[in-house]
Amino acid sequence: MRRMVAETRLHPADLVLPAFVREDISEPVEIGSMPGVYQHTRDTLRKAAAEAVAAGVSGIMLFGVPEDAKKDAVGSAGTDPDGILQLALRDVRSEVGDDLLVMSDLCLDEFTDHGHCGVLTADGRIDNDATLERYAEMAQVQADAGAHVVGPSGMMDGQVGVIRDALDQTGHGDVAILAYTVKYASAFYGPFREAVGSSLQGDRKTYQQDAAGARDALRELALDLQEGADMVMVKPAGPYLDILSKVAEASDVPVAAYQISGEYSMIEAAAQRGWIDRDAAILESLTGIKRAGAQIILTYWATEVARRLG
C-alpha cells in the first residue's frame, strides 16, 4: 500500500553521475575516502558512461584531474583544447552520442596550483572579473569538445551571464547552463578534494555561501535566472534540504541538487561498520532530496541506484 500511494518516487531519469578522469594513470585509482568511486582512465570513463546509459541515468558530470606539473596560477590546462577534461568530453560523446547528457564542470580549481576557483590578485584575493574572462574561454572549449551542458561551479558574481554570452557568440546557443546557484562553504567537500587532487590553500569562504544564511540563496537564484540559467543547483544537498525546498518553490527552471562526497562517504563508512543498512540509507537519502524539490540529483550512486530502480 505504501508503494501504491507514495507521494515521492525516484526514477533513473532523475539521476546524474559525477565522474573523475585523470590523465597520468593507466589503471583506475580508487579514491581512499570514497570507497567504490574511482579516478578513471579515459578508457574506463567510456565504460562508465556506457553503463550509465544502460542503467537509464540521464547525465554524467565530468571533472578533469590534470598532472600536477600542468597546474598554474590561471588554470591553463582547463582551457587547453587538448587538456584532460576536453579529451574526456570528446571520448564520452563518441561513446554515447546523445544517449546521455554530457555535462562538464566549468571551474578552475582542478587546474590551478593554488586550488582556488578563480584567478588571484597579487595579495591572494579572488579577482572576480579576471576569473570571468577565464570562464568565458572555458565555456567555449568545453562546448567545442562536445558538452551538452556546462556547470559553472565557482560562485563568481556574474558568471552565468558571461558564460551565456560566450556560448551564444561562438555558435553554441544550444549548450545549456546548469548553474551552481547555491553553493555553501561546506565541511562535507573533504573527500572531493582528494578525488580531484586539489591544491587548495586556505578556504573558499570569501566566495561560497555561509552555512548559517538562507536569504542569500534566493538572491543568488534571482540573479542566475536573470542572467539566463537553464537549470539551477543547490550544493550540498542533504544538509541544506530547507534551502533546496525554498529554491524549488521559487524557481521557474528545473532544480538540481548535488549529493556531495562527504554525504556519500558518511553512509559508506557507517555501512562498512555495520551501523546502518547501506541500501536502505542510500534510497532514503535520495528520496529526501527529491521530496525537498530536486528534479535532478547528482549522486555517486547514480548507476547503482538506477539499476535497482529499473
Salt bridges, closest charged atoms under 4 A:
ASP14 OD2 - LYS290 NZ 2.85
GLU23 OE1 - LYS70 NZ 3.23
ASP24 OD1 - ARG22 NE 2.54
GLU67 OE2 - LYS70 NZ 3.95
ASP68 OD1 - LYS71 NZ 3.48
ASP91 OD2 - ARG42 NE 2.62
ASP91 OD1 - ARG46 NH2 3.49
GLU95 OE1 - ARG46 NH1 3.31
ASP98 OD1 - ARG93 NH2 3.01
ASP98 OD1 - HIS148 NE2 2.81
ASP109 OD2 - ARG204 NH2 3.51
ASP123 OD2 - ARG125 NE 3.18
GLU137 OE1 - ARG134 NH1 3.13
ASP144 OD1 - HIS172 NE2 2.62
ASP168 OD1 - ARG164 NH2 3.16
ASP216 OD1 - ARG219 NH2 2.63
ASP230 OD2 - ARG164 NH1 3.36
GLU268 OE2 - ARG278 NH2 2.92
ASP279 OD1 - ARG278 NH1 3.07
ASP279 OD1 - ARG308 NH1 3.82
GLU304 OE2 - ARG278 NH1 2.79
GLU304 OE2 - ARG308 NH1 3.78
